[in-house]
Amino acid sequence: MIYRTTPKNFETNVDDNLVIGYYHGKAIIRNAFGDLCFMQCEEAHAPEGTVIASNELTPLSVLQKEEQDEIKKIYL
């Protein structure tokens, strides 16, 4: 079950997009819902465990099917 909360008293929601690994120059990121996304970057810029802002993510669906399947096979 997923609970969504509304920020109160000028609080902000924190992105929960965590870098879980790398695949051919792409940071592989899992969000709070378990969905995988990616971001083109060097490993030194966003090492594993880094939290990434949602506006910087690209869905896996823009990649070729073979590459999507390989990433899902490794990280799901």
ABEGO torsion letter per residue (X at the ends): XBBBBBBBGGBBBBBBBBBAEBBGGBBBBBBAAGBBBBBBBBAAABBBGBBBBAAABBBAAABBAAAAAAAAAAAX
